[in-house]
Amino acid sequence: MQSKYNIQITRCDRSGKDQVDFDHLVFGKYFSDHMFVADFVDGEWKDLRIEPLANFSMHPATMAIHYGQSIFEGMKASRTSDGQVLLFRPELHARRMNTSARRLCMQEIPEELFLEGLQALLRVDADWIPEKEGS
């Protein structure tokens, strides 16, 4: 698949995967090594990147702090018995995220960019996707 977006990738120095008990995964406790980040500047999404997981630095006037204005959209990647990575309807996750963005008067992210960023992140952190049945 030809990439429409130029997503820069910076890999972490050391993976945290060895700290994870894959037999007892707890929601919200473990996070993979990288995150997809994009800035909305001058009416468009720019500086598309995958970078090591890190805390966010926010200005004190950030609306999420003052008005609770934020969107959460999560999904799970899994593997087939032959190791292929699967997502369940990722395009619907992108649509739901944009529906929420419209309701909150926040900038939408193009579905194609959402999906391409997600696929790039999955390629970088594929080792984090459990291989065990039922995980």
A tleap script that builds the chain and sets N, CA, C and O, in Angstrom:
source leaprc.protein.ff14SB
mol = sequence {
  NMET GLN SER LYS TYR ASN ILE GLN ILE THR
  ARG CYS ASP ARG SER GLY LYS ASP GLN VAL
  ASP PHE ASP HIE LEU VAL PHE GLY LYS TYR
  PHE SER ASP HIE MET PHE VAL ALA ASP PHE
  VAL ASP GLY GLU TRP LYS ASP LEU ARG ILE
  GLU PRO LEU ALA ASN PHE SER MET HIE PRO
  ALA THR MET ALA ILE HIE TYR GLY GLN SER
  ILE PHE GLU GLY MET LYS ALA SER ARG THR
  SER ASP GLY GLN VAL LEU LEU PHE ARG PRO
  GLU LEU HIE ALA ARG ARG MET ASN THR SER
  ALA ARG ARG LEU CYS MET GLN GLU ILE PRO
  GLU GLU LEU PHE LEU GLU GLY LEU GLN ALA
  LEU LEU ARG VAL ASP ALA ASP TRP ILE PRO
  GLU LYS GLU GLY CSER
}
set mol.1.N position { 0.841 -1.186 0.000 }
set mol.1.CA position { 0.000 0.000 0.000 }
set mol.1.C position { 0.885 1.248 0.000 }
set mol.1.O position { 1.786 1.375 0.829 }
set mol.2.N position { 0.630 2.152 -0.915 }
set mol.2.CA position { 1.366 3.398 -1.024 }
set mol.2.C position { 0.963 4.344 0.104 }
set mol.2.O position { -0.225 4.549 0.353 }
set mol.3.N position { 1.941 4.913 0.777 }
set mol.3.CA position { 1.683 5.820 1.883 }
set mol.3.C position { 1.387 7.219 1.350 }
set mol.3.O position { 2.139 7.754 0.535 }
set mol.4.N position { 0.297 7.798 1.810 }
set mol.4.CA position { -0.061 9.161 1.424 }
set mol.4.C position { 0.621 10.176 2.334 }
set mol.4.O position { 0.893 11.307 1.930 }
set mol.5.N position { 0.890 9.759 3.557 }
set mol.5.CA position { 1.431 10.657 4.576 }
set mol.5.C position { 2.875 10.304 4.886 }
set mol.5.O position { 3.273 9.142 4.816 }
set mol.6.N position { 3.644 11.311 5.227 }
set mol.6.CA position { 5.029 11.117 5.620 }
set mol.6.C position { 5.084 11.087 7.149 }
set mol.6.O position { 5.149 12.134 7.793 }
set mol.7.N position { 5.056 9.907 7.714 }
set mol.7.CA position { 5.068 9.750 9.167 }
set mol.7.C position { 6.492 9.431 9.599 }
set mol.7.O position { 7.040 8.386 9.247 }
set mol.8.N position { 7.083 10.334 10.362 }
set mol.8.CA position { 8.435 10.134 10.868 }
set mol.8.C position { 8.391 9.168 12.053 }
set mol.8.O position { 7.469 9.220 12.868 }
set mol.9.N position { 9.379 8.296 12.144 }
set mol.9.CA position { 9.416 7.311 13.229 }
set mol.9.C position { 10.699 7.461 14.023 }
set mol.9.O position { 11.799 7.435 13.471 }
set mol.10.N position { 10.538 7.617 15.333 }
set mol.10.CA position { 11.660 7.627 16.266 }
set mol.10.C position { 11.425 6.494 17.246 }
set mol.10.O position { 10.455 6.511 18.003 }
set mol.11.N position { 12.303 5.518 17.232 }
set mol.11.CA position { 12.127 4.355 18.102 }
set mol.11.C position { 12.727 4.615 19.481 }
set mol.11.O position { 13.683 5.376 19.629 }
set mol.12.N position { 12.141 3.963 20.482 }
set mol.12.CA position { 12.646 4.100 21.849 }
set mol.12.C position { 13.984 3.371 21.967 }
set mol.12.O position { 14.295 2.481 21.177 }
set mol.13.N position { 14.762 3.768 22.966 }
set mol.13.CA position { 16.062 3.144 23.186 }
set mol.13.C position { 15.948 1.740 23.766 }
set mol.13.O position { 16.747 0.857 23.455 }
set mol.14.N position { 14.930 1.548 24.624 }
set mol.14.CA position { 14.771 0.266 25.306 }
set mol.14.C position { 13.289 -0.033 25.480 }
set mol.14.O position { 12.532 0.807 25.969 }
set mol.15.N position { 12.881 -1.219 25.082 }
set mol.15.CA position { 11.481 -1.597 25.196 }
set mol.15.C position { 11.106 -1.897 26.646 }
set mol.15.O position { 11.919 -2.391 27.427 }
set mol.16.N position { 9.858 -1.588 26.983 }
set mol.16.CA position { 9.323 -1.920 28.294 }
set mol.16.C position { 8.537 -3.222 28.276 }
set mol.16.O position { 7.922 -3.600 29.273 }
set mol.17.N position { 8.561 -3.903 27.142 }
set mol.17.CA position { 7.770 -5.130 26.976 }
set mol.17.C position { 8.122 -6.192 28.006 }
set mol.17.O position { 7.248 -6.954 28.419 }
set mol.18.N position { 9.377 -6.262 28.430 }
set mol.18.CA position { 9.787 -7.280 29.398 }
set mol.18.C position { 9.188 -7.047 30.791 }
set mol.18.O position { 9.293 -7.914 31.659 }
set mol.19.N position { 8.571 -5.898 31.007 }
set mol.19.CA position { 7.924 -5.578 32.284 }
set mol.19.C position { 6.458 -6.020 32.325 }
set mol.19.O position { 5.790 -5.864 33.347 }
set mol.20.N position { 5.961 -6.569 31.218 }
set mol.20.CA position { 4.544 -6.886 31.086 }
set mol.20.C position { 4.294 -8.367 31.351 }
set mol.20.O position { 4.992 -9.236 30.828 }
set mol.21.N position { 3.290 -8.631 32.169 }
set mol.21.CA position { 2.837 -10.004 32.396 }
set mol.21.C position { 1.702 -10.269 31.404 }
set mol.21.O position { 0.548 -9.941 31.679 }
set mol.22.N position { 2.025 -10.854 30.266 }
set mol.22.CA position { 1.044 -11.068 29.209 }
set mol.22.C position { -0.013 -12.104 29.592 }
set mol.22.O position { -1.018 -12.245 28.895 }
set mol.23.N position { 0.200 -12.821 30.682 }
set mol.23.CA position { -0.810 -13.770 31.165 }
set mol.23.C position { -1.858 -13.087 32.039 }
set mol.23.O position { -2.910 -13.662 32.317 }
set mol.24.N position { -1.571 -11.872 32.468 }
set mol.24.CA position { -2.495 -11.127 33.333 }
set mol.24.C position { -2.557 -9.666 32.894 }
set mol.24.O position { -2.176 -8.763 33.639 }
set mol.25.N position { -3.039 -9.454 31.683 }
set mol.25.CA position { -3.136 -8.089 31.164 }
set mol.25.C position { -4.296 -7.371 31.838 }
set mol.25.O position { -5.412 -7.886 31.899 }
set mol.26.N position { -4.018 -6.185 32.339 }
set mol.26.CA position { -5.019 -5.365 33.010 }
set mol.26.C position { -5.226 -4.113 32.172 }
set mol.26.O position { -4.263 -3.449 31.787 }
set mol.27.N position { -6.499 -3.791 31.887 }
set mol.27.CA position { -6.796 -2.618 31.059 }
set mol.27.C position { -6.231 -1.347 31.703 }
set mol.27.O position { -6.430 -1.099 32.892 }
set mol.28.N position { -5.532 -0.557 30.905 }
set mol.28.CA position { -5.022 0.729 31.364 }
set mol.28.C position { -3.754 0.664 32.185 }
set mol.28.O position { -3.285 1.693 32.671 }
set mol.29.N position { -3.183 -0.525 32.354 }
set mol.29.CA position { -1.968 -0.641 33.167 }
set mol.29.C position { -0.706 -0.637 32.313 }
set mol.29.O position { 0.310 -0.059 32.698 }
set mol.30.N position { -0.773 -1.278 31.164 }
set mol.30.CA position { 0.401 -1.409 30.303 }
set mol.30.C position { 0.211 -0.604 29.026 }
set mol.30.O position { -0.882 -0.541 28.464 }
set mol.31.N position { 1.300 0.009 28.584 }
set mol.31.CA position { 1.270 0.799 27.361 }
set mol.31.C position { 2.468 0.421 26.515 }
set mol.31.O position { 3.573 0.254 27.031 }
set mol.32.N position { 2.254 0.286 25.223 }
set mol.32.CA position { 3.352 -0.090 24.335 }
set mol.32.C position { 4.394 1.025 24.289 }
set mol.32.O position { 4.201 2.093 24.871 }
set mol.33.N position { 5.474 0.771 23.609 }
set mol.33.CA position { 6.640 1.657 23.637 }
set mol.33.C position { 6.474 2.976 22.888 }
set mol.33.O position { 7.225 3.920 23.130 }
set mol.34.N position { 5.511 3.051 21.990 }
set mol.34.CA position { 5.419 4.221 21.114 }
set mol.34.C position { 4.003 4.781 21.048 }
set mol.34.O position { 3.040 4.135 21.462 }
set mol.35.N position { 3.901 5.990 20.522 }
set mol.35.CA position { 2.605 6.633 20.315 }
set mol.35.C position { 2.651 7.431 19.017 }
set mol.35.O position { 3.701 7.920 18.600 }
set mol.36.N position { 1.482 7.547 18.391 }
set mol.36.CA position { 1.338 8.358 17.186 }
set mol.36.C position { 0.929 9.760 17.623 }
set mol.36.O position { 0.002 9.921 18.417 }
set mol.37.N position { 1.619 10.773 17.105 }
set mol.37.CA position { 1.366 12.160 17.488 }
set mol.37.C position { 1.270 13.006 16.216 }
set mol.37.O position { 2.033 12.807 15.271 }
set mol.38.N position { 0.336 13.945 16.203 }
set mol.38.CA position { 0.198 14.886 15.092 }
set mol.38.C position { -0.250 16.222 15.668 }
set mol.38.O position { -1.014 16.258 16.633 }
set mol.39.N position { 0.210 17.297 15.097 }
set mol.39.CA position { -0.161 18.643 15.542 }
set mol.39.C position { -1.100 19.274 14.520 }
set mol.39.O position { -0.891 19.151 13.313 }
set mol.40.N position { -2.140 19.953 15.016 }
set mol.40.CA position { -3.042 20.667 14.128 }
set mol.40.C position { -2.626 22.129 14.128 }
set mol.40.O position { -2.804 22.838 15.119 }
set mol.41.N position { -2.062 22.579 12.993 }
set mol.41.CA position { -1.516 23.931 12.888 }
set mol.41.C position { -1.982 24.546 11.569 }
set mol.41.O position { -1.912 23.910 10.518 }
set mol.42.N position { -2.455 25.778 11.637 }
set mol.42.CA position { -2.857 26.512 10.431 }
set mol.42.C position { -3.840 25.722 9.564 }
set mol.42.O position { -3.734 25.722 8.338 }
set mol.43.N position { -4.789 25.054 10.206 }
set mol.43.CA position { -5.855 24.379 9.485 }
set mol.43.C position { -5.531 23.010 8.931 }
set mol.43.O position { -6.314 22.456 8.159 }
set mol.44.N position { -4.387 22.450 9.310 }
set mol.44.CA position { -4.080 21.097 8.830 }
set mol.44.C position { -3.243 20.322 9.842 }
set mol.44.O position { -2.576 20.897 10.702 }
set mol.45.N position { -3.301 18.977 9.709 }
set mol.45.CA position { -2.527 18.094 10.574 }
set mol.45.C position { -1.101 18.045 10.041 }
set mol.45.O position { -0.873 17.736 8.872 }
set mol.46.N position { -0.140 18.357 10.919 }
set mol.46.CA position { 1.266 18.439 10.521 }
set mol.46.C position { 2.142 17.689 11.515 }
set mol.46.O position { 1.679 17.242 12.564 }
set mol.47.N position { 3.408 17.562 11.163 }
set mol.47.CA position { 4.415 16.941 12.019 }
set mol.47.C position { 3.931 15.564 12.493 }
set mol.47.O position { 3.905 15.277 13.689 }
set mol.48.N position { 3.556 14.739 11.545 }
set mol.48.CA position { 3.053 13.395 11.833 }
set mol.48.C position { 4.226 12.538 12.273 }
set mol.48.O position { 5.249 12.476 11.591 }
set mol.49.N position { 4.075 11.867 13.432 }
set mol.49.CA position { 5.213 11.121 13.936 }
set mol.49.C position { 4.796 10.005 14.890 }
set mol.49.O position { 3.763 10.068 15.556 }
set mol.50.N position { 5.628 9.003 14.923 }
set mol.50.CA position { 5.561 7.970 15.941 }
set mol.50.C position { 6.809 8.170 16.765 }
set mol.50.O position { 7.922 8.211 16.240 }
set mol.51.N position { 6.610 8.294 18.055 }
set mol.51.CA position { 7.739 8.580 18.946 }
set mol.51.C position { 7.608 7.741 20.213 }
set mol.51.O position { 6.546 7.182 20.484 }
set mol.52.N position { 8.689 7.654 20.986 }
set mol.52.CA position { 8.611 6.883 22.230 }
set mol.52.C position { 7.508 7.419 23.142 }
set mol.52.O position { 7.280 8.626 23.223 }
set mol.53.N position { 6.838 6.504 23.819 }
set mol.53.CA position { 5.797 6.877 24.772 }
set mol.53.C position { 6.370 7.855 25.792 }
set mol.53.O position { 7.444 7.624 26.347 }
set mol.54.N position { 5.656 8.937 26.033 }
set mol.54.CA position { 6.121 9.959 26.978 }
set mol.54.C position { 4.907 10.715 27.498 }
set mol.54.O position { 3.821 10.641 26.923 }
set mol.55.N position { 5.102 11.431 28.576 }
set mol.55.CA position { 4.047 12.292 29.094 }
set mol.55.C position { 3.829 13.457 28.149 }
set mol.55.O position { 4.738 13.861 27.424 }
set mol.56.N position { 2.613 13.996 28.163 }
set mol.56.CA position { 2.303 15.184 27.383 }
set mol.56.C position { 2.664 16.428 28.176 }
set mol.56.O position { 2.545 16.453 29.401 }
set mol.57.N position { 3.095 17.434 27.485 }
set mol.57.CA position { 3.284 18.742 28.078 }
set mol.57.C position { 2.117 19.599 27.585 }
set mol.57.O position { 1.916 19.748 26.379 }
set mol.58.N position { 1.344 20.167 28.533 }
set mol.58.CA position { 0.165 20.940 28.137 }
set mol.58.C position { 0.215 22.346 28.716 }
set mol.58.O position { 0.683 22.568 29.833 }
set mol.59.N position { -0.276 23.273 27.932 }
set mol.59.CA position { -0.425 24.642 28.387 }
set mol.59.C position { -1.538 24.678 29.434 }
set mol.59.O position { -2.501 23.921 29.315 }
set mol.60.N position { -1.437 25.527 30.451 }
set mol.60.CA position { -2.476 25.600 31.481 }
set mol.60.C position { -3.870 25.933 30.947 }
set mol.60.O position { -4.863 25.659 31.621 }
set mol.61.N position { -3.962 26.513 29.763 }
set mol.61.CA position { -5.274 26.859 29.200 }
set mol.61.C position { -5.853 25.751 28.328 }
set mol.61.O position { -6.873 25.960 27.672 }
set mol.62.N position { -5.233 24.590 28.306 }
set mol.62.CA position { -5.725 23.480 27.496 }
set mol.62.C position { -7.172 23.169 27.860 }
set mol.62.O position { -7.504 22.980 29.030 }
set mol.63.N position { -8.036 23.118 26.833 }
set mol.63.CA position { -9.473 22.948 27.079 }
set mol.63.C position { -9.807 21.653 27.804 }
set mol.63.O position { -10.783 21.596 28.552 }
set mol.64.N position { -9.002 20.606 27.591 }
set mol.64.CA position { -9.285 19.339 28.278 }
set mol.64.C position { -9.183 19.501 29.790 }
set mol.64.O position { -9.865 18.797 30.534 }
set mol.65.N position { -8.358 20.401 30.240 }
set mol.65.CA position { -8.211 20.644 31.676 }
set mol.65.C position { -9.383 21.475 32.197 }
set mol.65.O position { -9.951 21.169 33.245 }
set mol.66.N position { -9.736 22.510 31.470 }
set mol.66.CA position { -10.761 23.447 31.948 }
set mol.66.C position { -12.189 22.972 31.722 }
set mol.66.O position { -13.064 23.214 32.554 }
set mol.67.N position { -12.423 22.311 30.626 }
set mol.67.CA position { -13.790 21.953 30.270 }
set mol.67.C position { -13.996 20.453 30.096 }
set mol.67.O position { -15.073 20.021 29.686 }
set mol.68.N position { -12.984 19.664 30.399 }
set mol.68.CA position { -13.100 18.222 30.227 }
set mol.68.C position { -13.302 17.829 28.782 }
set mol.68.O position { -13.916 16.799 28.502 }
set mol.69.N position { -12.798 18.628 27.856 }
set mol.69.CA position { -13.020 18.401 26.437 }
set mol.69.C position { -11.930 17.479 25.895 }
set mol.69.O position { -10.813 17.913 25.611 }
set mol.70.N position { -12.272 16.216 25.758 }
set mol.70.CA position { -11.333 15.249 25.193 }
set mol.70.C position { -12.118 14.089 24.588 }
set mol.70.O position { -13.308 13.911 24.848 }
set mol.71.N position { -11.423 13.318 23.786 }
set mol.71.CA position { -12.036 12.157 23.137 }
set mol.71.C position { -11.134 10.961 23.406 }
set mol.71.O position { -9.911 11.061 23.307 }
set mol.72.N position { -11.737 9.843 23.742 }
set mol.72.CA position { -10.991 8.591 23.883 }
set mol.72.C position { -11.555 7.602 22.888 }
set mol.72.O position { -12.767 7.390 22.837 }
set mol.73.N position { -10.707 7.009 22.113 }
set mol.73.CA position { -11.130 5.952 21.184 }
set mol.73.C position { -10.064 4.872 21.241 }
set mol.73.O position { -8.931 5.103 20.818 }
set mol.74.N position { -10.397 3.723 21.746 }
set mol.74.CA position { -9.431 2.636 21.876 }
set mol.74.C position { -9.888 1.408 21.132 }
set mol.74.O position { -11.082 1.204 20.911 }
set mol.75.N position { -8.935 0.597 20.749 }
set mol.75.CA position { -9.259 -0.678 20.099 }
set mol.75.C position { -8.149 -1.662 20.410 }
set mol.75.O position { -7.079 -1.285 20.890 }
set mol.76.N position { -8.411 -2.903 20.136 }
set mol.76.CA position { -7.473 -3.973 20.440 }
set mol.76.C position { -6.999 -4.617 19.149 }
set mol.76.O position { -7.793 -4.898 18.252 }
set mol.77.N position { -5.706 -4.846 19.067 }
set mol.77.CA position { -5.142 -5.609 17.951 }
set mol.77.C position { -4.966 -7.045 18.430 }
set mol.77.O position { -4.613 -7.288 19.584 }
set mol.78.N position { -5.214 -7.981 17.540 }
set mol.78.CA position { -5.011 -9.386 17.883 }
set mol.78.C position { -4.326 -10.072 16.708 }
set mol.78.O position { -4.139 -9.486 15.642 }
set mol.79.N position { -3.962 -11.316 16.930 }
set mol.79.CA position { -3.260 -12.074 15.897 }
set mol.79.C position { -4.053 -13.320 15.508 }
set mol.79.O position { -4.762 -13.914 16.321 }
set mol.80.N position { -3.911 -13.690 14.251 }
set mol.80.CA position { -4.463 -14.960 13.799 }
set mol.80.C position { -3.479 -16.060 14.186 }
set mol.80.O position { -2.381 -15.765 14.658 }
set mol.81.N position { -3.849 -17.298 13.997 }
set mol.81.CA position { -2.963 -18.414 14.337 }
set mol.81.C position { -1.666 -18.391 13.527 }
set mol.81.O position { -0.654 -18.943 13.959 }
set mol.82.N position { -1.696 -17.748 12.345 }
set mol.82.CA position { -0.470 -17.655 11.543 }
set mol.82.C position { 0.280 -16.335 11.766 }
set mol.82.O position { 1.215 -16.021 11.030 }
set mol.83.N position { -0.132 -15.561 12.787 }
set mol.83.CA position { 0.603 -14.357 13.168 }
set mol.83.C position { 0.168 -13.068 12.511 }
set mol.83.O position { 0.742 -12.016 12.792 }
set mol.84.N position { -0.835 -13.117 11.639 }
set mol.84.CA position { -1.313 -11.895 10.987 }
set mol.84.C position { -1.995 -10.995 12.018 }
set mol.84.O position { -2.738 -11.480 12.872 }
set mol.85.N position { -1.746 -9.696 11.940 }
set mol.85.CA position { -2.342 -8.730 12.875 }
set mol.85.C position { -3.730 -8.332 12.368 }
set mol.85.O position { -3.915 -8.011 11.194 }
set mol.86.N position { -4.692 -8.362 13.281 }
set mol.86.CA position { -6.067 -8.010 12.943 }
set mol.86.C position { -6.577 -6.887 13.838 }
set mol.86.O position { -6.236 -6.804 15.017 }
set mol.87.N position { -7.396 -6.034 13.253 }
set mol.87.CA position { -8.149 -5.018 13.987 }
set mol.87.C position { -9.611 -5.208 13.612 }
set mol.87.O position { -9.922 -5.554 12.473 }
set mol.88.N position { -10.495 -4.986 14.551 }
set mol.88.CA position { -11.909 -5.118 14.258 }
set mol.88.C position { -12.479 -3.754 13.873 }
set mol.88.O position { -12.622 -2.867 14.715 }
set mol.89.N position { -12.798 -3.604 12.606 }
set mol.89.CA position { -13.430 -2.401 12.047 }
set mol.89.C position { -12.754 -1.086 12.460 }
set mol.89.O position { -13.402 -0.218 13.046 }
set mol.90.N position { -11.481 -0.936 12.165 }
set mol.90.CA position { -10.791 0.297 12.569 }
set mol.90.C position { -11.387 1.557 11.931 }
set mol.90.O position { -11.329 2.637 12.519 }
set mol.91.N position { -11.961 1.418 10.728 }
set mol.91.CA position { -12.565 2.591 10.075 }
set mol.91.C position { -13.767 3.102 10.869 }
set mol.91.O position { -14.067 4.296 10.831 }
set mol.92.N position { -14.461 2.211 11.588 }
set mol.92.CA position { -15.583 2.655 12.422 }
set mol.92.C position { -15.088 3.399 13.663 }
set mol.92.O position { -15.759 4.304 14.159 }
set mol.93.N position { -13.924 3.017 14.157 }
set mol.93.CA position { -13.312 3.755 15.272 }
set mol.93.C position { -12.977 5.182 14.824 }
set mol.93.O position { -13.209 6.149 15.551 }
set mol.94.N position { -12.425 5.289 13.607 }
set mol.94.CA position { -12.097 6.613 13.070 }
set mol.94.C position { -13.360 7.459 12.920 }
set mol.94.O position { -13.357 8.642 13.260 }
set mol.95.N position { -14.427 6.865 12.419 }
set mol.95.CA position { -15.685 7.607 12.252 }
set mol.95.C position { -16.266 8.045 13.592 }
set mol.95.O position { -16.730 9.176 13.740 }
set mol.96.N position { -16.234 7.132 14.574 }
set mol.96.CA position { -16.748 7.499 15.907 }
set mol.96.C position { -15.935 8.635 16.515 }
set mol.96.O position { -16.486 9.542 17.139 }
set mol.97.N position { -14.621 8.575 16.329 }
set mol.97.CA position { -13.774 9.634 16.861 }
set mol.97.C position { -14.147 10.974 16.222 }
set mol.97.O position { -14.235 11.988 16.913 }
set mol.98.N position { -14.362 10.978 14.920 }
set mol.98.CA position { -14.732 12.218 14.236 }
set mol.98.C position { -16.143 12.679 14.587 }
set mol.98.O position { -16.404 13.881 14.623 }
set mol.99.N position { -17.044 11.755 14.841 }
set mol.99.CA position { -18.380 12.128 15.306 }
set mol.99.C position { -18.269 12.846 16.653 }
set mol.99.O position { -18.916 13.867 16.883 }
set mol.100.N position { -17.442 12.295 17.528 }
set mol.100.CA position { -17.215 12.943 18.832 }
set mol.100.C position { -16.557 14.308 18.655 }
set mol.100.O position { -16.917 15.265 19.341 }
set mol.101.N position { -15.602 14.399 17.745 }
set mol.101.CA position { -14.918 15.673 17.497 }
set mol.101.C position { -15.916 16.739 17.036 }
set mol.101.O position { -15.876 17.877 17.502 }
set mol.102.N position { -16.807 16.363 16.120 }
set mol.102.CA position { -17.817 17.328 15.645 }
set mol.102.C position { -18.701 17.791 16.802 }
set mol.102.O position { -18.983 18.982 16.935 }
set mol.103.N position { -19.132 16.851 17.634 }
set mol.103.CA position { -20.003 17.205 18.764 }
set mol.103.C position { -19.312 18.154 19.739 }
set mol.103.O position { -19.958 19.000 20.356 }
set mol.104.N position { -18.005 18.008 19.871 }
set mol.104.CA position { -17.251 18.839 20.811 }
set mol.104.C position { -16.622 20.067 20.142 }
set mol.104.O position { -15.867 20.805 20.775 }
set mol.105.N position { -16.939 20.279 18.863 }
set mol.105.CA position { -16.372 21.391 18.091 }
set mol.105.C position { -14.847 21.322 18.068 }
set mol.105.O position { -14.158 22.339 18.148 }
set mol.106.N position { -14.345 20.105 17.956 }
set mol.106.CA position { -12.904 19.872 17.846 }
set mol.106.C position { -12.579 19.507 16.399 }
set mol.106.O position { -13.454 19.087 15.642 }
set mol.107.N position { -11.325 19.671 16.032 }
set mol.107.CA position { -10.909 19.374 14.669 }
set mol.107.C position { -10.940 17.874 14.406 }
set mol.107.O position { -10.414 17.087 15.194 }
set mol.108.N position { -11.553 17.487 13.307 }
set mol.108.CA position { -11.575 16.082 12.909 }
set mol.108.C position { -10.218 15.693 12.324 }
set mol.108.O position { -9.463 16.536 11.840 }
set mol.109.N position { -9.933 14.400 12.384 }
set mol.109.CA position { -8.729 13.872 11.742 }
set mol.109.C position { -9.183 13.050 10.531 }
set mol.109.O position { -10.061 12.198 10.666 }
set mol.110.N position { -8.605 13.289 9.365 }
set mol.110.CA position { -9.037 12.522 8.198 }
set mol.110.C position { -8.944 11.017 8.482 }
set mol.110.O position { -7.950 10.544 9.033 }
set mol.111.N position { -9.982 10.276 8.102 }
set mol.111.CA position { -10.003 8.832 8.347 }
set mol.111.C position { -8.761 8.155 7.801 }
set mol.111.O position { -8.183 7.282 8.448 }
set mol.112.N position { -8.361 8.555 6.623 }
set mol.112.CA position { -7.184 7.956 5.986 }
set mol.112.C position { -5.932 8.173 6.838 }
set mol.112.O position { -5.102 7.273 6.958 }
set mol.113.N position { -5.794 9.361 7.428 }
set mol.113.CA position { -4.653 9.649 8.296 }
set mol.113.C position { -4.734 8.829 9.579 }
set mol.113.O position { -3.728 8.275 10.025 }
set mol.114.N position { -5.920 8.747 10.175 }
set mol.114.CA position { -6.129 7.938 11.377 }
set mol.114.C position { -5.680 6.499 11.118 }
set mol.114.O position { -4.931 5.925 11.908 }
set mol.115.N position { -6.142 5.922 10.011 }
set mol.115.CA position { -5.851 4.530 9.700 }
set mol.115.C position { -4.377 4.317 9.357 }
set mol.115.O position { -3.782 3.318 9.759 }
set mol.116.N position { -3.796 5.251 8.620 }
set mol.116.CA position { -2.383 5.107 8.266 }
set mol.116.C position { -1.494 5.257 9.502 }
set mol.116.O position { -0.514 4.528 9.657 }
set mol.117.N position { -1.836 6.203 10.381 }
set mol.117.CA position { -1.080 6.350 11.626 }
set mol.117.C position { -1.187 5.106 12.489 }
set mol.117.O position { -0.202 4.668 13.084 }
set mol.118.N position { -2.377 4.540 12.555 }
set mol.118.CA position { -2.606 3.319 13.322 }
set mol.118.C position { -1.785 2.162 12.748 }
set mol.118.O position { -1.136 1.429 13.495 }
set mol.119.N position { -1.813 2.000 11.435 }
set mol.119.CA position { -1.051 0.914 10.802 }
set mol.119.C position { 0.448 1.088 11.021 }
set mol.119.O position { 1.154 0.110 11.266 }
set mol.120.N position { 0.941 2.322 10.934 }
set mol.120.CA position { 2.366 2.574 11.169 }
set mol.120.C position { 2.740 2.240 12.614 }
set mol.120.O position { 3.788 1.647 12.870 }
set mol.121.N position { 1.882 2.622 13.548 }
set mol.121.CA position { 2.142 2.322 14.954 }
set mol.121.C position { 2.146 0.815 15.199 }
set mol.121.O position { 2.984 0.309 15.946 }
set mol.122.N position { 1.220 0.104 14.578 }
set mol.122.CA position { 1.178 -1.353 14.736 }
set mol.122.C position { 2.428 -2.017 14.171 }
set mol.122.O position { 2.907 -3.006 14.726 }
set mol.123.N position { 2.957 -1.487 13.080 }
set mol.123.CA position { 4.201 -2.052 12.534 }
set mol.123.C position { 5.353 -1.850 13.512 }
set mol.123.O position { 6.173 -2.749 13.694 }
set mol.124.N position { 5.422 -0.683 14.141 }
set mol.124.CA position { 6.510 -0.382 15.076 }
set mol.124.C position { 6.391 -1.211 16.361 }
set mol.124.O position { 7.396 -1.705 16.872 }
set mol.125.N position { 5.180 -1.364 16.882 }
set mol.125.CA position { 4.974 -2.049 18.159 }
set mol.125.C position { 4.320 -3.420 18.011 }
set mol.125.O position { 3.633 -3.877 18.924 }
set mol.126.N position { 4.525 -4.078 16.878 }
set mol.126.CA position { 3.888 -5.377 16.621 }
set mol.126.C position { 4.247 -6.422 17.671 }
set mol.126.O position { 3.439 -7.305 17.962 }
set mol.127.N position { 5.440 -6.336 18.240 }
set mol.127.CA position { 5.844 -7.317 19.259 }
set mol.127.C position { 4.992 -7.255 20.510 }
set mol.127.O position { 4.999 -8.194 21.306 }
set mol.128.N position { 4.254 -6.165 20.702 }
set mol.128.CA position { 3.403 -6.008 21.873 }
set mol.128.C position { 2.071 -6.737 21.731 }
set mol.128.O position { 1.351 -6.906 22.715 }
set mol.129.N position { 1.742 -7.163 20.538 }
set mol.129.CA position { 0.453 -7.828 20.311 }
set mol.129.C position { 0.584 -9.276 20.761 }
set mol.129.O position { 1.375 -10.029 20.193 }
set mol.130.N position { -0.181 -9.678 21.775 }
set mol.130.CA position { -0.050 -11.039 22.309 }
set mol.130.C position { -0.323 -12.096 21.254 }
set mol.130.O position { -1.163 -11.918 20.371 }
set mol.131.N position { 0.396 -13.186 21.363 }
set mol.131.CA position { 0.232 -14.292 20.422 }
set mol.131.C position { -0.583 -15.426 21.028 }
set mol.131.O position { -1.008 -16.335 20.316 }
set mol.132.N position { -0.800 -15.378 22.321 }
set mol.132.CA position { -1.502 -16.441 23.029 }
set mol.132.C position { -3.010 -16.397 22.718 }
set mol.132.O position { -3.613 -15.324 22.688 }
set mol.133.N position { -3.600 -17.560 22.490 }
set mol.133.CA position { -5.035 -17.622 22.219 }
set mol.133.C position { -5.818 -17.050 23.389 }
set mol.133.O position { -5.541 -17.353 24.550 }
set mol.134.N position { -6.811 -16.208 23.061 }
set mol.134.CA position { -7.672 -15.619 24.087 }
set mol.134.C position { -7.116 -14.369 24.745 }
set mol.134.O position { -7.736 -13.809 25.649 }
set mol.135.N position { -5.949 -13.933 24.295 }
set mol.135.CA position { -5.364 -12.739 24.933 }
set mol.135.C position { -5.668 -11.480 24.145 }
set mol.135.O position { -5.253 -10.390 24.539 }
savepdb mol mol.pdb
quit
